[in-house]
Amino acid sequence: MRGLLQFTLDLFDAPVTPPVPPPAPPAAVDSAAPPAIPLADAMSPATFIHPRATRELTLGNARVAYEFTRGKRRTIGFIVGAEGLTVRAPRWVALRDVDAAVKEKADWILRKLAETRQRHAKLEATRIEWRDGVSFPFLGEPVVVRLDPHHGFEGVGAMLDAGGGVKARILRLALANNASPAQIKDAAQAWLMRQARRIFIERLDHFAPRLGVSWNKLTLSNASTRWGSARVDGAIRLHWRLVHFRLPVIDYVVAHELAHLRVMDHSARFWETVETVVPDYDDLRQQLKEQPVPKW
């Protein structure tokens, strides 16, 4: 029972610790954090199975099947990703020592697995089901999609109502009432990308002279890991889905990339440059990390 209680106390206190050399155990994780989930939930059997699992252990109250690989390395390494736990070890380390190291890091592993599972569930909850009446955020505010095959649009196939009051704004798409989810998604995405280009150009033109730089090309990105990038020749790439966020968050990303035209690293001088035009950049940066983006 003590092990179960300890697991409950430690579950969401998640300092990231570096890989540890075998066979010495890593430092113990602080267990002073209060429980973040009900005890009954923590005591329910949990299962974490990597799709390429080759080894399995019971850690606390959880069954953990992990992917195990060997390679040219000096320490045992632990990676918790969307698929589960991966353990990497030097070729000379015995399997019993690998399992012992996994057990020593059980608290950290279980915390990270639980956090990753919760993030995935939260992301899935934002998945957009493309149909008439679906809602998604635009500049931080909800927009409701309405199919409007009879509306006289001016060439672009979509129009955002002016809105007002407490009601969500309406995005009218020139599609038939029996349009497929793929057609609705494509039409909404095309509209969002047009808005993204317009908004990004406005914000680039706003911040560039304030930072004393010039940009010469904007490319809309669909990268899976980066919100933006900048090259020394003034070419800027920005992820079009930034338009889901509030304008201050967009401004932070735009200023961030323009600041790289002056300082091409993330040194203290770089962040001081960003701060000259976005004083609250740290809060906005955190919002960008924490706010879930709708899953398409």
Helices and strands as residue ranges (DSSP letters): H 2-10, H 39-43, E 46-49, E 55-59, E 62-71, E 77-81, E 84-90, H 95-104, H 106-125, E 135-138, E 141-147, E 158-160, E 169-173, H 181-211, E 217-221, E 228-230, E 235-239, G 240-244, H 247-259, H 268-277, H 281-290
